[in-house]
Amino acid sequence: MYLHNRLNKQNNFFQKIRDLDLVLLGSILLLGFISLATMYSTDGGQILFHTKSHFIKFSVFISLMLVISFMNIKIWFSISYAVYFLIVLMLIWTINFGVTASGSQRWIDLYFINIQPSELMKIFIILCLAKYFHRKRLENVNSFYSVLVSVIIIFLPMSLVVIQPDLGTSILISISGILVLWFAGFNHKYFFYSFLISLLSLPFIISFLKPYQKLRVLTFLNPDRDPLGAGYQIIQSKIAVGSGGLFGKGFLKGTQSYLEFLPEKHTDFIFTLFSEEFGFLGSVLLLLIYAIIIYRVIKIGSISRSYFAKLFCYSFGASLFVYIVINMSMVLGLLPIVGSPLPIMSYGGSSMLATMIGFGIVMSAKIHSKQSIA
Amino acid sequence: MINQSDNVLKLNSINRRMFILGVAKVIILGGIVSRLFFLQIKENKKYLTLSDKNRIREWKLPPVRGIFQDFFGNTIAGNFEAYQLHLIPEEVENFRYTINRIKNILGLSENQFKKILKKKKEIKSWETLIVANNLTWENFSKINNNLYDLNGVKPVISISRNYPFKENYTHILGYVSQANEEDILKNDNIKEKFVQGLKVGKTGLEKTFENDLIGSNSIERYEVNAYGRRISQLAFQKGDQGQSIRLTVDTEIQKLANELLAEKAGSICVMDIFNGNVIAMHSSPSFDPNEFVFGISEDNWQLIRNNPMKPLVNKSLSGNYSPGSTIKPIVALSALENEIINPKFRVHCKGHKNPMELYGQKYHCWKKEGHGSVNLREAMKQSCDTYFYEIARRLGVDKLSETAKKFGLGEKVFGDLFNNEKNGLIPSTIWKKNALGKNWLLGETIITGIGQGYIQTTPIQLCLMTAQIANGGHKIYPKIILDDNINYEDKFALIVKETRNIKLIQDAMFSSTNEIRGTSYRSRIDDLNYQFAGKTGTAQVKRITKKDRELDLETSEIPYEERDHALYIAFGPYKNPRYAVSILIEHGGSGSSVAAPLAKKLFKKIIDRHEIRKNFESNKYLNI
């Protein structure tokens, strides 16, 4: 009996390992490797602070991801609301006691690590809304009450992040939330009308923007307006990408970044450096890896039996896609500059932590795909 | 059961929406890829160029200037390595500190220090600031020893102009100095090649041949970062040195001319009578052009500028002087050519008691006692003014000016070669009518006959005139640039009607130097190899009044500015002429006592050097 129990348990563990999504894991590892190489290049071909730090974070967080994968997805279901509120509290804490860097108060000092709660919120808002709609009957989804609650769930963290101020992240948080609403079956007309309303209110929103944000919009519309000032980043970024050509300038040979023409090359503009050094082919390859990851995430969602897991996977996959698209559009001069990192590639612990937790939950959903949540 | 069917509905809804979003994702992804394609493949060239423009910056270095050589290939304007101190303000972290350190190390004066700060304000922060342009080796090593403390300061060995013969060639070559705004505006070549510290020709041949001499910049191509800091050198494109220019001048004779004119204001010109090569051309006093290379000090500049002997004026070319009696050979020649007189024609010179009188004006000969009855040869020999008054009167100014112009008087000898060369002036009736609006007076013809009045010539014109008399009346074109072989159609053309007339003039000039009672008899050389023939001249700078004539003062008793100019023209060796000389001493007194003795020393040297010059030339051909 005891033996059987142990065997069963062991069986269970090996079963779990066997159930790991190896394509997803392999893609993430490959992406991690590419991101490390790129970080090595931003350090000028030396293993310096950014490379080391990125490596440590990646190793720690991918381990965390594996731990999460083996945890039952039920656990996440049960703690969703609690974590959501915890992060909301952290956001409030940030506003009052946060660490200020480059003009906005985004970080909490946890003594051993500075954490950016807004990044975490990108994942946990999905989790929270997924749980909320898991129990909802389809006909109740569009009821006034549920619309109100879900709007509050989105609006609360969004407004807390906007006043940091961090427009980019708050937009990404709300997009993540809205994506969940979309999958949950919100009426199409809500999306249509809210899109219409936001379009109409755009002039008012712009008038409330901070001067630097207005400048970014203006710069996006015409980067040559001030090539050495506000337009500098976007022009230099386009030059870097454009000069890469088909095959790129070669690893460690990106002159634009090496000669410090690229600002923010570790974080938001990491793709620029990658694209300069590896060219069109490298960039498409990178996009392909991201596409495979997103495809696997959605695939896992589609095989999940539980609605919670499905909703999470779909929304997470779609959010990931949105993050990537926004970041790339930004560095390619298709969107105004809003602070949004490229998942895994960009330097930044909180963003990577959130993404890895997301992947962990997705993998857990794969391993526990046969389970349904009551 | 209801729950079950609701679940199915929910799954249907979510999957449908997933599909819609999936399609949207594919489209958006396609958009991103096409954007990448547009930037990296289609516009690649444009961005590649922009990227290179970003990363590559060029630095121009000063070009190495071409050198000047004398006839024998000795460098007379060369280059030397100057120890300099450069810094680029934007590359220096703490400019104040660095510049103060330099000040202490070099021991700069407050004045020099202020100048550097002023210069710094005038240039752009990425341009080179030249802190010191000609350091001694000692200071240069001091700086090198302290480099660890002088971030961004560059000790540079720069090529700079050097004139080894100092004041000897100043008036021919001119000098170089820092290019200023005017130089840059006027010459596109300078504009194109300009870098901080570029030196350009300011006067003389240095200025005339600027475009040939300047050479081309060496270019250093550096990869720079976003802050303009040099990262690595990509290429070094070596510029070409400017052309070398060889002159016809013999430094030994040039130096002798300088010695002979020491402490005097004047000019010596020496010319080959056949090919027109200028063997020497010196104007005194001169100055050391090396002082100008790095900017002359205010004190020295004032000394040069205010010197009453006018060192800045090239007297050989831009000094307009009355030729005095040195015009007499031309007057005589013109009279012979126009058949006004024959060699036997005589005039009686009665001295001061009985001067020639025309239209109520008295015309005195220089000799108080008078020369008695003189023919052409005697008149030339003793420089009898009365004789020349008479033949000038008979000749008329227009015929005289015609002959004078044929011999090169009244026009620039070197054309456009020197920007400071003067025309001189050969008057005629038409000229006076046009220039002064007055009719010519006969009295003016008479004084023109002894080289006074309106007539003005430059020393180089007199030299050319003498050369053409010496070579038998053939036209020559003087040259000072050896390789300048312009073919003039009328080169060596005969400019006299009868060579017999030229012979008579040559003989008269011979008598003036080599026969007793000749005006320059005391300066003669009896050795046939060196024997020369000449004509003295004493040009009045002011009208001689009756009182002056009665006083009859010695030269040393007259104020400097009122003393006569002493002139002498000569050619030699007489038996087989080769060289012509003109000598002018400003306010020197009489030509026979001041100018002619110099010719004696000069001819010794010139003729000694002739063999060497000839051998050098033939050796040159043998070597080929």
Contacts between the chains, C-beta under 8 A, distances in Angstrom:
chain1	res1	chain2	res2	distance
A	137	B	6	5.1
A	138	B	6	5.8
A	138	B	9	4.9
A	138	B	10	5.0
A	138	B	13	6.4
A	139	B	6	8.0
A	179	B	21	7.9
A	182	B	17	5.9
A	182	B	21	7.2
A	183	B	14	5.1
A	183	B	17	5.5
A	183	B	18	6.8
A	184	B	14	7.6
A	185	B	10	6.8
A	185	B	13	4.4
A	185	B	14	7.0
A	185	B	17	7.3
A	236	B	54	7.7
A	238	B	39	6.4
A	238	B	47	6.8
A	239	B	47	5.1
A	239	B	50	4.7
A	239	B	51	5.2
A	239	B	54	6.6
A	240	B	47	8.0
A	240	B	51	7.1
A	241	B	36	7.3
A	241	B	39	5.0
A	241	B	40	6.3
A	241	B	47	7.4
A	242	B	39	4.4
A	242	B	40	6.1
A	242	B	43	5.3
A	242	B	44	6.1
A	242	B	46	6.8
A	242	B	47	2.6
A	242	B	48	7.3
A	242	B	50	7.5
A	242	B	51	7.8
A	243	B	44	7.1
A	243	B	47	4.4
A	243	B	48	4.5
A	243	B	50	7.0
A	243	B	51	3.7
A	244	B	40	5.3
A	244	B	44	7.8
A	245	B	40	5.6
A	245	B	41	7.1
A	245	B	44	4.5
A	245	B	48	6.9
A	246	B	40	6.7
A	246	B	41	6.0
A	246	B	44	7.5
A	255	B	51	6.2
A	255	B	54	7.5
A	255	B	55	4.7
A	255	B	223	7.3
A	256	B	51	5.9
A	256	B	54	6.9
A	256	B	55	7.6
A	259	B	54	7.2
A	259	B	55	5.3
A	259	B	223	6.8
A	259	B	224	7.0
A	259	B	225	4.1
A	259	B	226	6.0
A	259	B	231	6.5
A	260	B	225	4.8
A	260	B	226	4.4
A	260	B	227	7.0
A	261	B	54	5.6
A	261	B	55	7.7
A	261	B	225	7.6
A	261	B	226	4.5
A	275	B	36	7.2
A	275	B	40	7.2
A	279	B	40	6.1
A	280	B	36	5.8
A	280	B	37	6.5
A	280	B	40	4.2
A	280	B	41	5.8
A	283	B	36	5.2
A	283	B	40	7.3
A	284	B	33	6.2
A	284	B	36	7.0
A	287	B	29	6.8
A	287	B	32	6.8
A	287	B	33	6.6
A	291	B	29	6.7
A	294	B	25	7.6
A	298	B	18	6.8
A	298	B	22	7.4
A	301	B	18	7.7
A	302	B	15	7.2
A	302	B	18	7.5
A	307	B	7	6.9
A	307	B	10	6.1
A	307	B	11	7.3
A	307	B	14	7.7
A	310	B	11	7.6
A	310	B	14	6.3
A	311	B	14	6.7
A	314	B	14	6.6
A	314	B	18	5.4
A	318	B	21	5.7
A	318	B	25	7.5
A	321	B	25	5.4
A	321	B	28	7.7
A	325	B	28	5.5
A	325	B	29	7.7
A	325	B	32	6.4
A	328	B	32	5.3
A	329	B	32	6.9
A	329	B	35	7.8
A	332	B	32	7.2
A	332	B	35	5.0
A	332	B	36	6.9
A	332	B	39	6.5
A	334	B	31	7.9
A	334	B	35	6.1
